[in-house]
């Protein structure tokens, strides 16, 4: 297999490789350091609890919007060097808190000569370190604007169609092929990226991604406790099997 013919494997990071959301962990660190408003942070925590209590189908989206708005407001004027230290703290805590399925799949595919891409909506300062730690060949992420060494609060988000556009750029950059390519994600925001691969894997999928995956006969993988289950479409229906089958 020569360089030009190597297939790619694209992985979302938050909730797909890492068991928590790196962006959310960053908010926790910044709140602890007094960078973001305490009362508003408490409101975000309440929204997080509503999501954990599954109060509504939109509870996670509502929580995430409130969280993003709080961070983008709180970081205005923050020195980039301080922000980078907060990102480093998050990585030290969470870089080894991974799902077994995706961690092992990364190792397996790298051994098979795949070009590995990490594509995430989390900030580049977090994703770059995860990408390096797990041996990804390249990565893409959201970016905060920095002016004169300080964050302005403006952010270029890598979500939805932007993930697909970034993946196209990485494929071209690395002369990768879509033949036998693989993409793994966990939410509806990953659908555009997953559609570009020969094999799309919906991992612990959200309802939106689950519904899309079943309509398109994608593989669905669930990891709970120390067991990995694969849902495979066979003869008109999905069947459940352990990862060994």
C-alpha positions in Angstrom: 0.0 0.0 0.0 1.8 3.2 -1.1 1.4 6.6 0.4 -1.1 7.8 -2.1 -3.5 4.9 -1.6 -3.6 4.9 2.2 -7.1 5.1 3.5 -8.1 7.5 6.3 -9.8 7.0 9.6 -11.5 10.1 11.1 -12.4 10.3 14.8 -14.5 12.8 16.7 -12.9 13.3 20.1 -15.4 14.5 22.8 -17.7 11.6 23.8 -16.1 9.4 21.1 -12.5 8.9 22.2 -12.5 10.9 25.5 -15.3 9.9 27.9 -16.2 13.5 28.7 -16.4 16.8 26.8 -13.1 18.6 26.8 -14.7 22.0 26.2 -17.0 21.5 29.2 -14.0 20.4 31.3 -12.3 23.7 30.3 -15.3 25.7 31.7 -14.9 23.8 35.0 -11.2 24.7 35.2 -11.8 28.4 34.3 -14.6 28.6 36.9 -12.4 27.2 39.6 -9.8 29.9 38.7 -12.4 32.6 38.9 -12.1 33.5 35.2 -15.8 33.1 34.4 -18.7 34.6 36.4 -19.6 32.4 39.4 -23.3 32.9 39.4 -23.6 32.3 35.7 -21.5 29.2 36.0 -23.9 27.9 38.7 -26.7 28.5 36.1 -24.7 26.4 33.6 -24.3 23.6 36.2 -28.1 23.6 36.7 -28.5 23.2 33.0 -26.0 20.4 33.1 -28.1 18.7 35.8 -31.3 19.0 33.7 -29.5 17.2 30.9 -28.3 14.5 33.3 -31.9 14.1 34.6 -33.0 13.9 30.9 -35.6 16.6 31.5 -36.3 17.0 27.8 -35.0 15.9 24.4 -33.3 19.3 24.0 -31.7 19.5 27.5 -28.2 18.8 26.3 -28.4 21.3 23.4 -29.8 23.9 25.8 -27.0 23.3 28.3 -24.3 23.4 25.6 -25.5 26.7 24.2 -25.5 28.3 27.7 -22.0 26.9 28.3 -20.5 28.1 25.1 -22.0 31.6 25.6 -20.5 31.7 29.1 -17.0 30.8 28.0 -17.0 33.1 25.0 -18.0 36.0 27.2 -15.7 35.1 30.1 -12.5 34.8 28.1 -12.6 38.2 26.5 -9.3 39.9 27.4 -7.8 36.7 28.9 -4.1 36.3 28.2 -3.5 33.5 25.8 -0.7 32.1 28.0 -3.1 31.7 30.9 -5.7 30.1 28.7 -3.1 27.7 27.4 -2.3 26.7 31.0 -6.0 25.9 31.6 -6.0 23.7 28.5 -3.0 21.9 29.7 -4.7 21.2 33.1 -7.7 19.7 31.2 -5.5 17.4 29.1 -3.5 16.1 32.1 -6.8 15.1 33.8 -8.7 13.7 30.8 -6.2 12.4 28.2 -6.3 8.8 29.6 -10.0 8.8 30.3 -11.0 7.0 27.0 -13.4 4.5 25.7 -11.8 1.1 25.1 -13.4 0.6 21.7 -12.1 3.8 20.1 -8.8 3.7 21.8 -8.1 0.2 20.6 -9.5 1.0 17.1 -7.0 3.8 16.8 -4.1 1.5 17.6 -5.4 -1.2 15.3 -5.9 1.1 12.3 -2.6 2.8 12.8 -1.0 -0.6 12.7 -2.8 -1.2 9.4 -1.3 1.9 7.8 -4.4 4.2 8.0 -3.9 7.9 8.1 -5.6 9.1 11.3 -7.5 12.4 11.6 -8.9 13.9 14.9 -11.7 16.2 14.1 -13.4 18.0 17.0 -15.5 21.1 17.9 -13.3 21.5 21.0 -10.5 24.2 20.9 -7.4 23.4 18.9 -5.2 23.8 22.0 -7.0 20.7 23.5 -7.3 18.7 20.3 -3.7 19.2 19.2 -2.5 17.6 22.5 -4.9 14.7 22.2 -3.9 14.2 18.6 -0.2 14.1 19.5 -0.7 11.9 22.5 -2.6 9.2 20.5 -0.5 9.4 17.4 -2.9 11.1 15.0 -1.4 12.2 11.7 -3.4 15.5 11.6 -6.3 17.2 13.3 -8.8 20.0 13.1 -10.7 21.9 15.8 -12.4 25.1 16.7 -10.2 28.2 17.2 -10.4 31.2 19.4 -9.2 34.5 18.0 -6.1 36.0 19.6 -5.2 39.6 19.3 -2.1 41.1 21.0 -1.7 38.0 23.1 -5.2 38.1 24.4 -8.5 36.3 23.5 -11.2 38.4 21.9 -14.1 36.0 22.6 -14.6 35.4 18.8 -14.5 31.7 17.9 -14.4 29.8 14.6 -16.4 26.7 15.4 -15.7 23.4 13.7 -19.2 21.9 13.7 -21.6 20.2 11.2 -20.7 21.0 7.6 -17.4 22.6 8.7 -16.2 19.2 9.9 -16.9 17.8 6.4 -15.1 20.6 4.8 -12.1 20.2 7.0 -12.0 16.5 6.4 -12.0 17.1 2.6 -9.0 19.4 3.1 -7.1 16.8 5.2 -7.8 14.1 2.6 -6.3 16.2 -0.1 -3.4 17.3 2.0 -2.4 13.7 2.8 -3.3 12.2 -0.5 -5.6 9.8 1.3 -8.2 7.6 -0.4 -11.8 7.1 0.7 -11.6 3.5 -0.3 -11.9 1.4 3.0 -12.0 4.7 4.9 -13.6 4.8 8.4 -15.2 7.6 10.4 -16.4 7.5 14.0 -18.7 9.9 15.8 -21.3 10.2 18.5 -23.7 13.0 17.7 -25.7 14.5 14.9 -23.0 17.1 14.4 -20.8 14.3 13.1 -23.2 13.1 10.4 -21.7 15.2 7.6 -18.2 13.9 8.4 -19.4 10.3 8.7 -21.0 10.4 5.3 -17.6 10.8 3.7 -16.3 7.5 4.8 -16.8 4.0 3.3 -17.6 2.8 6.8 -19.4 5.0 9.2 -19.5 4.0 12.9 -22.1 5.6 15.2 -20.5 5.2 18.6 -22.8 5.6 21.7 -24.9 7.7 19.4 -27.3 10.5 20.2 -30.9 10.1 19.1 -30.3 12.2 16.0 -27.3 10.1 15.0 -29.0 6.8 15.9 -32.0 7.6 13.7 -29.7 8.6 10.8 -27.5 5.6 11.2 -30.4 3.1 11.2 -31.8 4.7 8.0 -28.5 4.3 6.3 -27.5 0.9 7.7 -24.4 2.2 9.5 -22.7 0.1 12.1 -23.7 1.1 15.7 -21.4 0.4 18.6 -22.3 0.8 22.3 -19.8 0.6 25.1 -21.2 0.2 28.6 -19.1 -0.7 31.7 -16.6 -3.3 30.4 -18.7 -4.6 27.5 -18.7 -3.5 23.9 -21.8 -4.2 21.8 -22.0 -4.0 18.0 -25.3 -3.5 16.2 -24.9 -4.8 12.6 -27.5 -4.6 9.8 -28.0 -8.1 8.6 -30.8 -9.4 6.3 -33.1 -6.4 6.9 -32.6 -6.0 10.6 -30.0 -5.0 13.2 -28.5 -7.8 15.3 -26.7 -7.4 18.6 -23.3 -9.1 19.2 -20.4 -8.6 21.5 -17.2 -7.1 19.9 -15.8 -10.6 19.4 -18.4 -11.5 16.9 
